[in-house]
Amino acid sequence: MEQQQKNQSSKGRGTAANPPNRFERIEYLPILDPDADPASPAKTQFLKDVSRSLLTTNDSPDVGFDASINPYRGCEHGCIYCYARPYHEYLGFSAGLDFETKILVKENAPQLLREELASSKWQPKVVAISGVTDAYQPIERRLRLTRQCLEILAQFRNPVIIITKNQLVTRDIDVLVELAAFNATMVCVSVTTLDADLARVMEPRTSTPANRLEAIKALSDAGVPVRVLVAPILPGLTDHELTSIIQSAADAGAEYAGYTVVRLPYGVGELFEGWLGEHFPDRKKKVLNRIRDMRGGRLNDPNFGTRMRGEGVFAEQIRSMFQLACRRSGLKAGARELSISEFRRPDDAQLSLF
């Protein structure tokens, strides 16, 4: 089974494993090609998503927003710890390599967004982009769906929070500046580590840590509010970097800061364990034990209030370290409050021109 699940190279991917879908009773196993190059990385497939709506809502009290849009499902960034991996199982795929290589694209996302914002049923509120998967993953450079959605949000002056690990967000500074003029945007840049080598195997297709800091600087210099997210923190692997990440982000111009502790729902825990065994066998036991210490003896805690930060001695140490780092760097712990006061519905003539 191990060999069958890892018939592709993990080069450039978070994982080469493709564990069974927990909802499916039938499992398809690949037939290994003896002539295939074992070093050849798995290719990415882009599939059409036929969703008929774009805006989704949630009532989770600990995510900071209750409306979001995601132009893509699945994420080529391939972050091994990504809590969104299990969502791919609802589509009939695996939370493993499928999540990184089978990307569903909502080609009509801009049109759907415009229709939903124009509807009298829409009550203006902050919308998050990338609440699940990163809207600035590599394919966005070519398809520009996130860019088009941002332009529509700017036209309606509907406030938007962006969460990303990709420097590509700086491409859209012109639109973000327009929104910032109405206190209607904030960009959250996730920085998990300053170690480029660690990032390369942990988040293989994201921007490098240095490029993310450059993105913070470019956005800040343009007048766009930036929040650094030290997210997620991996206890025993990256927690020692918390202070230096926050200081580096402050030096680059960030104004706000936040953090979360890694959570490993469903099959993500097994994938993460395998990744640790491959890349950090000497630290595997320590990292997993730290996570369990913060998660009531488990690798995942799904409960609101504790799932983002954890519990216990190590969780308290991280919280104290974060607060101290924010005081020393001058960053505000928390997020900027955006305004809906300038929301408007352009008339049909303006929409047709847009």
N, C-alpha and C positions, 0 to 999 in steps of 0.2 A: 504493500500500500504506500509506504514512504516513497519508494522509487517512482511509482505511478503518479503520485501527486506532485512530484518534483521533476517531471520530464522536461521542463523548461529551465533555462539558466536563470539565476536570481540577479544576474548582472543588470544594474540599473533599475531594479525593482525592490520593493520592500520585502517581498516574500516570493518564493517560487512554489509554495504549497498552495493547493486548491482543495481544502477539506470539503466534505459533503455538505450540501445545503440541509439545514436542520428541518426544513419543511417538506423536503422531497423524500419519497419512499424509494425511489429508484436513483441509483448513482451511476453516472457514466464515467468510465475510466478510459483514459487515452491509451491507444496502442502505440508503444514506443517505436520510433523509426530508427533502425540501427544505422542508417546512413545520415541521420540528422546531426548537425554540429551541436554538441552539448553546451558549448559556450554561447550559442546564439540566443539572444534575449527574446522573450515573448513579445510579439507585435501587438500594438494597440488597435482595437476595433472601435469604430464610432457607429452607434446605432441610433436610429430615429426614435425619439420619445414622442408619443402621441397624446400626451396629457392635454386636457381641455381647459385647465386652469393653471395659474402660476403661483398666485399668492396662497401660502398656507399659514395656518394659525396654530398656536399651541397655548396651553395654559400652565406650562411649567413655571414655577415661581422663582427658579434660580438661573434662568438663561438671559434675562435682561431685555427681552423683546418678545412680543407675541405674534408677530407677522414676519414672514421671510420669503425669499425667492431663491431658487437654485436652478440656474439655466442648465446645469449638468448633473447627472446622477452617476456615481462612481467617480474616482479621482485618480488621475495619472501621477499625482505627486507620490503616491505609494507609501505614505507614512505608516510604519508598521503598527503603531499604537492607535490608529484612528478609530474612534468610537462609532463612526458612520459605516464601517465595513459591514456589519450585520444587516443594514438596510438593503444591501444588494441581494440578500437572500429572498426578500419579498418579491424580487423581479425574476426569481428562478435561477440566479447565479450563485457563485460562491463568495464568501467574505474574504477569500484569499486573493490569489492572482487575478481572478475575474474582476474584482473590485477595481484593480489598477489597469486592466487591459480591455474591459468592455464598458465603454463610456456611453451613456445614453444622453443624447443631445436634444434639447427642446428648441428646435429651429424656430418655432413660432412664439418663443418667449416674449420678445418685445411687443408683438401684436396683442398677446394675451394680457400683458401688463397694462398696456394702454387702455384696453377695453375695461379691465377691472377697476382701474383708477378713475375712469370716466363715469362709471356707474354710480348712481345715486346711493347705492347700497354701501359703497366704500366710505367708511369713516376715517379721516386722515389719522395716521399713527406712524410711528417709526417702523420702517421696514429694514430687516437685516438681509444683506446679501452674503451668502456663504455660511448660513446657519448650520448646514450639514457638510456639503463638499465644497471645495474651493472654487469659486467662480473665476479665478484667475489662473487656473491650471493651464498647461501648455497650449491646448487646442484653442483657448480664447484668443491667442495672438492672431490666429487666422480667422476664426468665426466672428469675433467681436460681438457676441450676444450680450455679454455683461456690459460692454460699452453702450450698446443701444438701449438696454434697460436703464442705465444710469441717465442717459439723455432724456428719457421719458420721465423719470423721477424728477429730474431738474425742471422739465417743462411744467410739471404739476407742482413743483416746489414741495414735494413730499419728502420728509426727512428720511435719511438712510444711513445705516451703519454697515461698514464693510469689514469683514474679517478675512484675512489672507496671509499666506506665507510667501507670496510671490511679488517680486519687484515690478512685475508687469502693471500693477495698479498705478504706477507713476505715469503710465501712458495716458491715463484719463484725468490728469491733474486739472486740465482746463474745465472739465465738467464739475469736478469736485470743488474747485474754487467758486464756481457759480453757486453751488449749493451752500458752501460755507458762508457766503454773503448773507444768507438767510438763517444762519445757525441751523442748518439742515443736514449736516453730515459730520461723521467722525470715522476715521480709518483705524482699525485695530490690526496691528502687525504682530503676528505671532513669532516670537523668537524663543526657541526651545534650548538652544545651545550656541555658544560662540566657537565651538570646536568644529571646523569645517570637515574634518575626517569623520567625526561622529555623525554629523548631519548627512553626510554622503550615504551612509549605510542605513540611517534611521529614517530619513526623509529624502529618498534618492533623487526625486525630480522637482524638488522645490528650489527656490533661490538660495544661494549660499548665505550664511549668517551675515557676512560683510555686506552683501547686496541688500539684505533686508534693512540693515542699519542705514544704508545709503537711501533706501526708499523712505525711511522715517525722516531723514534730513531733507530730501527733496519735497516731500509733502509739507513738512513743517515750514520750510523756507517759503513755500507758496501760500502759506496762511491756512492750510488745512489742518484741523485738530487731529492729533495722533495719540492713540493709546497703545502702549506696548503690552502684549499679553505673554507672560512667561507660561506658556501653555502648550502641552501639559508638562508639569514637572515629573520626572521619573526618579523617585527616591532611590538613592544609592547609585545613581548614574549621572543625573544632571542637577540635582538639588543644590550642590555646592556652587553652581554658577549663578544662582538667583541674584545675588548682590551685584555681580559684575554685569549681568545682562541689563538690569535696571539702570545702572550707572551709565552704561554704554548707550542705552536708548535715550536717557536724559541728555547726554552730551550731544546726541544727534538731533534733539529738538522735541522729543515726545513730551506731552504734558500730563498724561494719565497712565496708570498702570493697573494691571490685574493679573491674576494667576489662577490656574486650576491644577489639580493633581491628576495624574493619569488614571483613567478608568477603562476597564477591559471587559466589556460586555460580551456574553455568548462566546463565539469562537475566537474573538480577538485575543483572549487570554492564552489559548493554545498556540496561536500564531506568534504571539509575543514571546512565549516561553521558548519556542523553537528558534526564534531570531536571537534571543539571548544566548542560547546554547551554541549557535553558529558563530556569533561575533564576539560575545563576552562571556565565555564559559566560566572564567574565574570569578565573575561578579554575579552570575545568574542566581545563585542561592540567596545572596545578600539582597539583591533587588527585589526578588519575589517575596522574600520574608518581610521586607520593609513595606511593600504594598499590602500584604496581608495584615500587617500590624495596623495599618491605617484603614483597613476595610473590614474590620470585624472577623479576621481570619480567612477572608475570601479575596479573590483578585478583583472583584467588582462589587460595588455597593450601589444599587439602583435608587436609593431613597433620596427624595428631595431634601436639601439642606446639608447633607453630608456627602453626596456623590461627587461634588465638585472639589471639595477641600479635604475630605477624609476626617478621621477622628484619632484621638490618642496623642501620645507624647510627640511622635514625629510630625504629626499634622500641626501641633501647636508650635513646634520649633520652626516649621516652614512659615507659619502665619507670622510669628514674631520677627523672623528674618526679613520677610516681605515688608512689614510695617517699618522696620528700622531702615531698610534700603530706600524706601520711599521718602522717609524724612531726610535722610542724608543727601539724596539726589534732588530733592525738591519736587518730585512727582506727586500728583494727587492720586491716592488710592481710590479707584472707582472709575466711573465713566461720566462723560459730559452729558448734560441733559439737553436734548435737541428740541427744537420748536416746531409745532405744526401750525403756527399762527399765519404763515404766509401761503398755506396750501391754496391752490386754485384749480379750477377745471377750465382749461382753455376751450374756446369755442371750436366748432367743426372746421372753420377755415384755418385756424392756427394748427389744428391737428393734421390737416391734409398737407399743409406746408411742411410740417415736421416729418 
